[in-house]
Amino acid sequence: WFVHNVMTVLANEGYTLYLVGGGPNEDIYRLKELYPDNIVITGRVPSTDEYFCDCDISIIPIFSGTGVKIKVLESIGRGIPTIATSFAAKDYDISEEILIADTAEQFIKCIRNLEANYLLREKLFVAMKKYYSEYMKLSPEIIKLIKKN
């Protein structure tokens, strides 16, 4: 969906999309042939570290399925500006930490806004770090159990 509806527009503006992970379908490989300089398909990687370091934005355009929650949390934990669908963000109590987009137009607008607005990127970073530290904080009950052992 993202490649068909968003990347076909952004490729003409010089953006590069990294598809990190296993299982891209044949349709994506065909689109990569049309935009060989703008779409990079990695397949499965042992670590996503280098991609979080090299990329400017994390995009989670998932509308259904499982495995979404960890993708959102990983992006938040890395502090990389993130755009996700409302479905992808539904399991978190977030409001200022990431941008939400459910249409191609919204994704394009968010990407362009992040590129042009340093203060927005900084605001998201601060909000993500605060959220992540609270999210990962151990509950008093768990701390008590750990201290017993």
N, C-alpha and C positions, 0 to 999 in steps of 0.2 A: 504494500500500500504506500509506504513512505517513498520508495524509489519511484513508483509510477506517478504519484501525485505531488510530491514535493521536490525530489531530487532532479527530476527532469526540468524544473524551472531553475533551480539553484546551480545546476551544472553549467548553465550558460553564463553564470556570474562568477565562475571560477572556484566554487566550493568543492571540497572533497569529502566524500562520505566513506567512513571505514565501517564495514559490516564485520563485527568481531563475534565469532562464535560459529558453531557448526550448523549445518542444515539449510543453507540458502537454497531456494528452489531454482529450477531451470530458468524461470522468468527473470530472476535477478541476474543470472549469468548472461542472458541475452541483452539486458539493459546495460550491463557492464561493457559489453562489446560496443554499444552505441556511445558510451561515455568512458572510454578506457582511462582517461586522465583524472576522472572525477569520482570513480567508485573503486574502492579497494576491498576485496573479499579476503579475509584472513583464514577462514575456517576456524577450527578449535585452536585455542592458544593455551599454553601452560599457565600464563599469567596475563592479566589485562593491564598491568602496571604501566608498560610503555605507552599504551594507547591513552590512558588517563593523563599521562605526562605530556604527550604530544598533541592531543586534541584540545580544541577550545570549548566545545560544547558536548554534553552527553545527551543523546536523544533516545527516548524510550517510547516509540510509537506503537505500543501494544494495546489492542482493544479487547483481547480475550486470552484465556489460557492460564498457565501456571508458570512459576518461576519468575514472576514479575517483581515480587516484593524485594528480593535480594538485589535486583538490578537498580532499583530506586535507592535503596539503602547504601549500596556501594557508591553510587554517584554522589549522594549527599555526604557520605563519609570522606570522599576524596575532595570535596569542596569545588567540584567542577560545575559550572553553570549547567543546569539540567532542564530539559523540556520533556514533559511526559504527558501522556493522555490522562484524563480523569480516571479511567479504569486502572492504569498503572499506579496511580497515586492513592487509590481508594483506601488502602489499608493503613495509611498514615494520617495523623492529625497535623497536616501541613497547610500553611496558607501563604507564607512569605519565603519559603525555602527553595521552591522550584517554580517554573512556569508551566502552566497547563495549556495544552493545545489538543483539540479534538478534530480539527479540520485542516486541510492542506493550507488554507489561507492563514489560519492561526499559527501553524508551525512556521511558515515563511515569515510572518510578521515577528514572531518571537526570535527567530534566528537573526534576522536583520537588526532587531532591537538590541539583542545581546552584543552583536558585533559593533554597533555604533555607540553603545552606552556603557562606558566604564563604571560609572556610579551604580548602575543596576547590577553589573557583575559583582562589584564589591559588596553591595547590599545582600545579594544572594549568598555570597561566600560567608559573610558574618552570620547570617541566619542559619545556614546549613551547619556550620561548626557548632553553634549553640544547640541546635536541634539534636545533632548527632551525639554530642557529649551528654545530653540529658537522656536520650534514647538508650545509650549504652551504659548508663549508670546502673550499678547493681542495686537491687532493692535491699532494704535493711534486713529482710528475712534471709536473703542469700548471703549477705555479709556475716550474719550471725552463724549460719551453717558452716561457712568457710572457717571462721574463727574457732569453731568447736573441734575441727579436725586439725 
